[in-house]
Amino acid sequence: MTLGSVVGNALRQNLAAPLYHAAREQVAMARYARRANSPALSLGRRAWLWRRGFVPSADGLYDFETHSVDAYLSTRQHVRTGEINGHWRHLVENKLAGHWLLSPFEAERQPVHGVVIDGRAFPADRVATEDGVEMTTPRVANATPATEFVADRIDEEGEIVLKPVFGGRGEGIDFASREDDSYRLNDELVTDREFRRRMSDLDGYLVAGFVEQAKYADALYPDATNTVRVLTVHEDGEAFVAASIHRIGTAESAPADNCSQGGLTAAIDQETGRLSEATTIDPTERPWFASHPESDARIEGTTVPGWDRIREHVTAIAADLPYLPYLGWDLVVTGEETFRVLELNNLVGVESLQVHGPLLADARVRRFYERHGVC
């Protein structure tokens, strides 16, 4: 290969890279636009939003009259945040790897009993073998049929959670328990035979322990696990919380609380831990609720117990992961100042955060995004 061809290839690659990334962003935005409901907008308004990097649904979610459009992290910029953690993002996108990543914080992570691969279950953490050697990766010698493994965990604990190793938005998650001679998967009652068939078909799933939420969270909506989403970033040499919300389940989202499936989102005051009114991320109809529309439990003014300590502890753990400067934490508050991390997120959904106010209004958060080429 001549020097000229090398230079030519390099130039083509450098010139093509911006076009490639721009096209990739447009494709990702189109996916978001198709996935989200959109308010009735004129073609001109849609074009105005798209030029500024927003899909049409943003017009129903964000308050562009009160805040400048530039104060909100746009859909296009949100797509770029998926690259902030670089190659380290794979540790987070794989929930088993994320579980191992949090191994120094055993008291704060959700218990994971095993991983199911092609109908066979393997221990998720270190187990002692006959020769006394400890191992952390699945081995055929330690395999158990998934049907037997999951049934045993249910008998021991009463309820367990099955969730995909890859994926998000609360999709594919099953809360499993026994009911007399049958099994319950979320709201569905299945026979023992059907349950075993489904377990034998599992591939790429974690078998996790069910985490009991604190009384205040259970009172908000008892038919769902109501989680806290915390966004941490590294800027100015330290980790800090950029935003936090409390997600609250509804009949539409239960037994999960995901906003993308109809759950509610309430902002958490960073200093006091008090919840704001709650809303949805449906841009076509977004009411605000001081109390839960189904349980009638008071939301606005409810305080997360021990919030100061929880915020500080999450920030301290984030500081120990400097190679992951951008993380979304899904955690269950279990008591006064205590919590369990259900999972980490690399591409953090911002609609449920920014529906309460624009992220870029915080100068420190804006600097972080600018430094990472998002803005």
N, C-alpha and C positions, 0 to 999 in steps of 0.2 A: 504494500500500500504506500503510495507516494505521500509526501508532506502535503501536497495540494489537496489530495482526497481527504486526508485526515482533517485539515482545516475546513474543507467544504462540509464534511459530515458534522463537525462541531457547530459550524454556523447554522446549518439546517436544523440541528437539534435545539440550539438556543433560540432560534427564531420560532420554531414550532412549539416549544414548551408553553409560552404564554397563550397561544391559540388553543393548545390542548387543554390547559387548565380552565380557560374561559369557557370552552365548550362543555367541559365536565361540570362546571358550576351551573351552566344553563340547563343541562340535563337533570341535575339534582334538583334545581328549582322547579322544573316542570313536574318532577315526581311529587314534590311537596304540594304543588298546586292541585294535582289530580287527587291527592290523598285527603286534602282538607276541604271542608265545606266552605263556600264563599258567599258573601252577601251579594245582592244584585247591584252590579256596578256598570257604569257606562264603559264603552271601549276606551274612551279617553282616560278615564280614571285608572283603568287596568294598566294602560300603557304608562301612565305617570308613576304608578307603583313599581312596575317592572323595571323601568329605567333607573329607579333608585334602589333596586335590589330586593324588592318585596313581592311576595305572591299576593294575589287578591285577598285572601283571608285576613291578611294583616290589617286591612282597613276596618274590619269589624272587631279586631282584638286590641289595637293600640290607639291611644288618644293623641292623634296627630294635631288636634286643635289646641291642646294644652301644652304639649311638648313638641319640639322640633323633630322632624322626621330623622334628622341626623343624630338624634340622641338615642335612637333605638338601634340595636344590632339587627341588621337586615337579614333576610333569608340567605342572600348570597354570602354575606359575612359569616353567618352561622355555618354554612357548608364548609367554609375555610377553617373553622375551629377544629374540625375533625383531624387536621394535620398538625395541630399545635404540639402534641406529644410525640410526634415523629414515629419512629419504629417502636417506641415503648408503648404505643397505644394498643399493640396486640396483647399486652399483659392484661389490659382492662377489657378489651372486646371478648376475650375468652374468660368466662366466669370462673372456671376452675383455676386458671392461672391467677385471676384476681383474688380468689380465696387463698391461694398459697402466698400471694403478695402480702396479705394481711396476717400471716402466721405469727409475727411477733406480737400481735394484738389479739390474742386468743379470746379475751373476755369481751371484746368489742365486735367480733365477727359472728355472722350466723353459722351455726354448726352445719357442716356438710359431711354426711356419712359416706357417700360414695358417688361414683360416676358410672352411668350406664352407657355401654358401647355395644351396639348391635345385640341388644337383648341380654348382655352380661354385665353384672355389676362388679366394680372394683372399689377397694377402699380409697377414699379421697386423700387421706393424710397418712402419716407414717404408721406402719404396722410392723410388729415383730414377726419374723419368719422363724422356721424351725431351727435354723442355724444361728439365730440371734441377730441377724443382719436387719437393719431398718431400711425401708425403702419408701420413696414418695411417689413413684410413678406406677401406673397400673401394670400388673404382670398376669399372664395367663394362669399361673399357678394359684393366684389369689381370686380368680373369677368365681362368681356365684350367679346362678340364674336370676335375672332381674325380678321375676315374679316372686321368688323366695326371699330375696334381699329386701324388697320394698314391703312385702307383707310382714316380715319380721320387724322392720323398723316401725311400722304402724302399730303392731301389737305391743311394742316396747314403749312407744311415745304417745300413742293415741291419734296423732295427726302429724303428717309430714307434708313437705312441699316438693313437687317435681317441677324443675324449670330447665329450659334449654341452656346448654353451655354457650351458645351464640344466639344473639337476637336481643330485642328490647321491646319497649312500649307495653310490657306486661303480657305479650302474646305467648301462647303455648304453656302458660303456667297452670298447674293443677294442684289444688289443695286436696289431699287424699286422707281418708279416715275410714274406719270400719263401722258398719251399722248392722248389728245382728249378724246374719249370714251373708250380708252383701257389703259392698264398698261404696263410699260416696266420693265422687270426683267433682269438686266444686258443688254445683247444685244437682248433679246427676247421680241417681242411684243405679249402680250396675251390679250384675250378678258376679259371683266369685269367678265363674268361667270367663265372663267378658273382661273382668278386671285382669285376670292372668293373661288373656290374649293381648290386651293393650300393653301390659308391662313387657311382654316378650317382644313387642314391636318397637319398644323405645330404643332410640339411638341418639347419643349426644345429649344426655340429660344428667342433671345433678339431682341427687336425693338429699334434700336438706331438712334440717329440723324446723319445726314451726316455732316462731318467736311470738310470745305473748306480749301484747302491747300494754302500756300503762293504763290505769283506770281512766284518766282524762281522755285519752285517745279512743278507748273503747266506748266511752260515753258519747263521743261525737257521732259515731256510726258503728254499732257493734257487729255488723255483718261483713265488715271489710277490715283488713289491716291498713291502718291510716299512717302513712309514712311521712317523714321529713326529707325534703330534697335540699341539699346544701351544695352550693357551687364554690369551690376553693380555687384560688389562683396564686401563683408566685410572682411577686413584683416588689421592687425595691429591696431585694435580698431577704424577703420573708413571705410566708404563706398567710393568707387571710381569706375571710369569707366575703365573697362578692355579692351573694344574694342567697336567700333561703325562703322556702315556702313550706306550708303544711298541706299535704294532699289528703283528701277526705273522700271515702268511697260513697257510692250511691247504689241504688238498686240496679242501675244500668252497668256499673263497673264491677260490682261485687263478684267474687270475694276480694278482688284487688281494688286499688284506688286510683289507677292511672287516669290522668286527665284526658288522654287520647281516647279512652273508652267510656267517657262520661263522668269521671270523677270531678271533684271540686278542688280548687286551689285557693289557699289563703296565705297572704304574706305574713312572715314572722318578723316582728320588730327586732332588729339586730341587738339592741341594748336591753330590752325588757323581756323578750320572748313572747310578747302578746300577739295574738292573731288578729288580722284584719277581717273585714267581711270576706266571704268566699264567692267565687264565681266559677264559670266554666271556660273552656277555650273553644266553644262553639261560636264562630264569628257571626252566625246568622241570628242568634238569640243569646244574649249574655247578661242574664239578671245577676243581681248581687244579693247575697243572703247573709243577714246578721245571725240567723239560726239555720240549722240544717232543714232543708225542705221536706225531709221524710222523717227523720228522728226527732226533729224539733229541738235538738240540743243546741245550746248557745255556742256559736263559733266566735264571733267578734268579741274580743276581750278575754277569751280563754288564754291562759298562760302555759307554755311548755315548762313543766317543772324542772328546775335546775338548768335552764337554758344557758346561762353564762358558762357553766362548767362543760356542758355538751359542746358549745361552740368552740371553747378553748381546746377541748380534747380532740375534736375533729381537726382543728387547725394544726395541732401538734403532730397528729399522725400524718397529715398532708405535708408538713415540713420535713418529715422523714422520708418522703418520696419526691425528692427534688427533680428527678428525671420525668416526673409526671406533673408538670406545672398547671395543668388544667383538668379538674376532676369534678364530676357530679356524684355526690354521695347519696344513696338511698338508705335511710336508716329508720329503725323502729325505736322509739323511746320506750324503755321498759320500766322505768321508775324514776325516782328523784336522782337526776344527774347521770343516769345510766342509759345506754343504748346499744343496739346491735346493728352492724352494717349489713344490709342485705346484698348490695352489690355496688360496684363502681361503674361510672359511665364516662366514656371518652367523648362522644358526640352528644353534648348535653342539650336537650330540648329547651329552648328559651321562651317559647310562647307562654308556658305556665308561670314563668318568672316575670317576663316583661308586661304581662297583662296588668301587673300591679305598678309598673313604672319602668322607664327605660334604663337599661344597664349602662349605657354610655354617658349618662348624666353624672356618674361618679368618675371624677378625673383620674383617679388611680386605676380604676377598671379600664377606662379608655386607653390609658398608657400601656397597659398590659396587652390589649388587643392590637394596638398600633405596633408595639415592639415585635409581635409575632406575625406581622403582615396581614392581619385580618381586616383592619380598617385602612 
